[in-house]
Amino acid sequence: MSEPVIKLQGVWKIFGTRIEEAMRAINESGISKAQVLEEFGCVVGIADCSFEVPRGEIFCVMGLSGSGKSTMVRHINRLIEPTSGQIEVLGLDVLALGGDKLRKLRAAQIGMVFQHMALFPHRTVRDNVAFPLQVQGQPKSKRWEVSQRCLSLVNLDGYEDRFPSELSGGMQQRVGLARALASDPEILLMDEPFSALDPLIRRQLQEQFMALSADLNKTTVFITHDLDEAIRIGSRIAIMKDGRIVQIGTPEEIVTNPIDDYVRDFVEGISTLKLIYAHSIMERIEDYRPHAGDDLEHAPRVSHDTDLSGLIDISTTTDQPIVITHDGTDVGVINKSVLLKGIKGGDN
């Protein structure tokens, strides 16, 4: 993993009037979130959250309502002050930044996209997108040039002079994304940006966002309550419960190796066809080496990163085993028996 762009270490946020007492009791006695509320009248927003996000990764944070995911993401740009812990962004100690430096970090290096973008109703689409550059004091010609480029990125050419009320919900979200991109930030913080949209439009925006992210190499923390969305777009996923991060892993790790019953309930019913790959099947199945006498000269060959769905498609067209390759070298064999074990998962 490359050097982290975002790093949280042991971050806590407690809301209330007896915060110091509550924090002391947590450290000394390990009392629960419910006990903190009962004994001190304080609410634990996030509890001992730690993670790192390397450059270019889409890091999804998901959980039920009230799990602390939105509270957590607002600590990254210090919209919320932590009770304790450490936060680093682009190598900077965020908690040590004064007002001007913090505002500069937010304006130039971090773009934020919310579920409801709160576009200025009296401003055109062009001016809405250009607003962050206006705050920075950029000249109008520069603002409009950048605005046009960002609108093209989100496929809104021709809508520059429209007002937000003239746009659909999905188009307004794209204006919000373009506005977040206008200052060319290193980091995007996205708090359930597509959750209020119809399923078809939501999927289209997910695809567009993934393409943009790959092209622009933005480091993204993406908040969602939808596991399907997290699996679809996330490089890794963090699952939260009661303010704590329960498990962090790739979509495959989360679905195939849930850490506890809470995560297991989350992933129950999720299809593994696009999440399990040939190399991971071989890691879990002992009998993946070629057998003596196997005639593999004309057997189909696929890359080690072929997913389970692709392997099943190939297996239906041949009675031969499938040879798995890596960098042009045969590294294993998956026959129908091994494939069935891969589909079933679990123990060898």
C-alpha positions in Angstrom: 0.0 0.0 0.0 1.3 3.4 -0.9 1.8 6.3 1.5 -1.5 7.2 3.0 -3.2 10.4 1.8 -5.7 10.2 4.7 -4.9 8.7 8.1 -7.1 8.5 11.2 -5.7 7.1 14.4 -7.8 6.4 17.5 -10.4 9.2 16.8 -13.2 9.6 19.2 -16.2 12.0 19.1 -18.5 12.4 22.1 -21.4 14.9 22.2 -22.7 16.3 25.4 -21.8 18.4 28.4 -19.8 15.8 30.4 -17.4 14.8 27.7 -14.3 14.6 29.9 -16.0 12.4 32.5 -17.4 10.1 29.8 -14.0 9.8 28.1 -12.3 9.0 31.4 -14.8 6.3 32.2 -14.4 4.8 28.7 -10.6 4.7 29.1 -10.7 3.4 32.6 -13.7 1.0 32.6 -14.4 0.4 28.9 -18.1 1.3 29.3 -20.4 0.9 26.3 -22.1 3.5 24.2 -25.4 2.8 25.9 -23.7 3.1 29.3 -22.2 6.5 28.3 -25.6 7.8 27.5 -27.2 6.4 30.6 -24.5 7.5 33.1 -23.3 10.8 31.6 -26.0 11.9 29.1 -23.5 11.9 26.3 -23.7 10.4 22.9 -20.7 8.5 21.4 -20.6 9.6 17.7 -17.5 7.7 16.7 -15.3 5.4 18.9 -11.6 4.7 18.4 -11.7 4.9 14.6 -8.5 4.2 12.8 -7.8 3.7 9.1 -5.6 4.8 6.2 -6.5 5.6 2.6 -3.7 5.5 0.0 -3.6 7.7 -3.1 -6.3 6.9 -5.7 -8.3 4.5 -3.6 -12.1 4.7 -3.3 -12.6 3.8 0.4 -16.3 3.1 1.2 -17.7 3.5 4.7 -21.0 1.9 5.3 -23.4 1.2 8.1 -26.9 1.6 9.3 -28.4 5.0 10.1 -26.8 6.3 13.3 -23.7 4.1 12.9 -21.4 7.2 12.8 -20.3 7.1 9.2 -21.3 10.7 8.3 -19.9 12.0 11.6 -16.6 10.2 10.9 -16.2 11.6 7.4 -16.7 15.2 8.6 -13.6 14.8 10.9 -11.3 14.4 7.9 -11.7 18.1 6.9 -12.4 19.0 10.6 -16.0 20.2 10.0 -16.4 18.4 13.3 -13.8 18.6 16.1 -12.7 15.3 17.5 -12.8 14.6 21.2 -9.4 12.8 20.9 -7.2 11.1 18.3 -5.0 12.0 15.4 -6.0 13.1 11.9 -3.5 13.5 9.0 -4.4 14.6 5.5 -1.7 14.9 2.8 0.9 14.6 5.5 -0.5 17.5 7.5 -1.7 17.3 11.1 -5.2 18.6 10.6 -5.8 19.3 14.3 -2.8 21.6 14.4 -3.9 23.8 11.5 -5.0 27.3 12.2 -8.0 29.0 10.6 -6.4 30.2 7.4 -4.4 27.0 6.7 -7.5 24.9 7.5 -9.7 26.9 5.1 -7.0 26.6 2.4 -6.9 22.9 2.9 -10.6 22.6 2.6 -10.8 25.0 -0.4 -7.9 23.7 -2.5 -7.3 20.0 -1.5 -10.7 18.6 -0.4 -13.9 18.5 -2.4 -17.1 17.4 -0.6 -20.3 16.1 -2.2 -23.4 15.7 -0.1 -26.7 13.9 -0.6 -28.4 17.2 -1.0 -26.1 19.6 -2.8 -27.7 22.9 -1.7 -27.0 24.5 -5.1 -27.6 28.2 -5.2 -31.0 28.6 -6.8 -30.3 32.1 -8.1 -27.1 31.1 -9.8 -26.7 29.3 -13.2 -25.2 25.9 -13.4 -22.0 27.5 -14.7 -21.8 29.9 -11.7 -22.6 27.2 -9.2 -19.7 25.1 -10.4 -17.4 28.1 -10.5 -18.3 29.2 -7.0 -15.2 27.6 -5.2 -12.9 29.5 -7.6 -14.8 32.7 -6.9 -14.1 32.2 -3.2 -10.4 31.8 -4.1 -10.5 35.1 -6.0 -9.9 33.6 -9.4 -10.8 35.9 -12.4 -14.1 35.3 -14.2 -12.4 34.0 -17.4 -10.6 31.4 -15.4 -13.7 30.4 -13.4 -15.8 29.9 -16.5 -13.0 28.0 -18.3 -12.7 25.6 -15.4 -16.5 25.4 -14.9 -16.9 24.4 -18.6 -14.3 21.7 -18.3 -15.8 20.2 -15.2 -19.3 20.2 -16.7 -17.9 18.4 -19.7 -16.5 15.7 -17.3 -20.0 15.0 -15.9 -21.7 15.2 -19.3 -23.6 18.5 -18.7 -22.5 20.4 -21.8 -25.3 22.6 -23.0 -26.7 23.2 -19.5 -24.4 26.0 -18.4 -27.0 28.7 -18.4 -29.8 26.7 -16.8 -30.8 27.1 -13.2 -30.9 24.2 -10.7 -34.7 24.2 -10.7 -34.6 23.3 -14.4 -32.6 20.2 -13.8 -33.5 16.7 -12.6 -32.2 15.3 -9.3 -29.5 13.3 -11.1 -28.4 16.3 -13.0 -28.2 18.4 -9.9 -26.0 15.8 -8.3 -23.7 15.9 -11.3 -23.5 19.7 -10.9 -22.5 19.1 -7.3 -19.8 16.7 -8.4 -18.6 19.2 -11.0 -18.4 21.9 -8.3 -16.4 19.6 -6.0 -14.0 19.0 -8.9 -13.6 22.6 -9.9 -10.7 23.4 -7.5 -9.0 20.1 -8.6 -8.8 18.7 -5.1 -6.6 15.8 -4.2 -9.4 14.3 -2.0 -13.1 13.8 -2.5 -15.4 13.3 0.5 -18.8 11.9 -0.7 -21.6 11.6 1.9 -24.3 9.3 0.3 -24.3 11.4 -2.9 -26.6 9.1 -4.9 -28.9 7.6 -2.2 -31.9 9.9 -3.0 -31.9 9.1 -6.7 -33.9 6.5 -8.6 -32.2 3.2 -9.1 -31.4 3.5 -12.8 -30.1 7.1 -12.4 -28.1 6.0 -9.4 -26.4 3.2 -11.3 -25.6 5.6 -14.2 -24.0 8.1 -11.8 -22.1 5.3 -10.0 -20.6 4.2 -13.4 -19.8 7.8 -14.3 -18.2 8.4 -10.9 -16.0 5.3 -11.2 -14.8 6.3 -14.7 -14.0 9.8 -13.5 -12.2 8.5 -10.4 -10.1 6.1 -12.5 -9.3 8.9 -15.0 -8.5 11.6 -12.4 -7.0 9.4 -9.8 -8.8 11.1 -6.9 -8.5 9.7 -3.4 -12.1 9.2 -2.2 -13.9 8.5 1.0 -17.4 7.4 0.0 -20.2 7.1 2.6 -23.2 4.8 1.8 -25.7 2.7 3.6 -26.1 0.4 0.6 -23.8 -2.6 0.5 -24.4 -3.2 -3.2 -23.1 0.3 -3.9 -20.1 -0.1 -1.6 -19.2 -3.4 -3.2 -19.6 -2.0 -6.7 -17.4 1.1 -6.4 -15.2 0.5 -3.3 -11.5 -0.6 -3.4 -12.0 -1.4 0.3 -15.0 -1.2 2.6 -15.2 -0.2 6.3 -18.3 -1.4 8.1 -19.4 0.7 11.1 -21.7 -0.1 14.0 -22.4 2.1 17.1 -19.6 4.5 16.1 -17.0 1.8 15.7 -15.4 0.3 12.7 -16.2 -3.4 12.8 -14.3 -4.6 9.8 -12.2 -3.2 6.9 -11.4 -5.3 3.8 -11.8 -5.6 0.1 -15.3 -6.4 -1.1 -14.3 -10.1 -1.5 -12.9 -10.2 2.0 -16.0 -8.6 3.5 -18.4 -11.0 1.7 -16.4 -14.2 2.0 -14.9 -13.7 5.5 -17.3 -11.6 7.6 -15.7 -11.0 11.0 -18.9 -11.4 13.1 -22.6 -11.9 13.0 -23.3 -8.2 12.4 -21.2 -8.2 9.2 -22.6 -11.7 8.2 -26.1 -10.3 8.3 -25.1 -7.4 6.1 -23.6 -9.6 3.4 -26.2 -12.4 3.5 -27.6 -12.8 0.0 -24.9 -10.9 -1.8 -23.9 -12.7 -5.0 -20.2 -13.7 -5.0 -20.1 -14.2 -8.8 -18.3 -10.9 -9.4 -16.4 -10.9 -6.1 -14.5 -14.2 -6.1 -11.6 -14.6 -8.5 -9.6 -17.6 -9.8 -6.6 -16.8 -7.6 -8.7 -16.7 -4.4 -10.4 -20.0 -5.3 -6.9 -21.6 -5.6 -5.9 -20.0 -2.3 -8.8 -21.7 -0.5 -8.8 -25.0 -2.4 -5.9 -27.5 -1.8 -6.3 -29.6 -5.0 -5.6 -27.0 -7.7 -2.4 -28.5 -9.2 -2.4 -30.4 -12.5 -2.8 -34.1 -12.1 -0.5 -36.6 -13.8 -2.0 -37.6 -17.2 -4.0 -34.3 -17.6 -3.9 -33.2 -21.2 -3.9 -29.5 -20.9 -2.5 -28.5 -24.3 -5.9 -27.5 -25.6 -7.5 -26.6 -22.3 -8.9 -23.0 -22.0 -6.6 -20.6 -20.3 -7.7 -17.5 -18.3 -6.0 -14.9 -16.2 -5.7 -15.4 -12.4 -8.0 -12.3 -11.9 -10.9 -13.8 -13.9 -14.0 -13.7 -11.6 -16.3 -16.6 -10.7 -18.9 -15.6 -13.2 -16.4 -15.7 -16.0 -15.1 -19.1 -14.9 -18.6 -20.5 -14.8 -19.3 -19.2 -18.4 -16.1 -21.0 -19.6 -16.9 -24.2 -17.8 -20.2 -24.6 -19.5 -18.5 -24.7 -22.9 -15.9 -27.4 -22.2 -15.4 -30.7 -20.3 -11.7 -29.8 -19.8 -10.3 -28.1 -16.8 -9.5 -24.4 -16.9 -5.9 -23.5 -16.7 -5.1 -20.4 -14.7 -2.3 -18.2 -15.8 -0.3 -15.3 -14.2 2.1 -13.2 -16.3 1.9 -15.8 -19.1 2.8 -18.8 -16.8 0.4 -21.6 -15.9 -0.1 -21.5 -12.1 -3.0 -23.8 -11.5 -6.0 -25.8 -12.7 -9.6 -25.4 -11.8 -11.9 -28.3 -12.8 -15.6 -28.5 -12.3 -15.2 -30.1 -8.9 -12.9 -27.3 -7.7 -15.2 -24.7 -9.3 -18.2 -26.1 -7.4 -16.2 -25.8 -4.1 -15.3 -22.2 -5.1 -19.0 -21.5 -5.6 -19.9 -23.0 -2.3 -17.1 -21.3 -0.4 -16.3 -22.0 3.2 -14.1 -25.0 4.2 -12.0 -26.9 1.7 
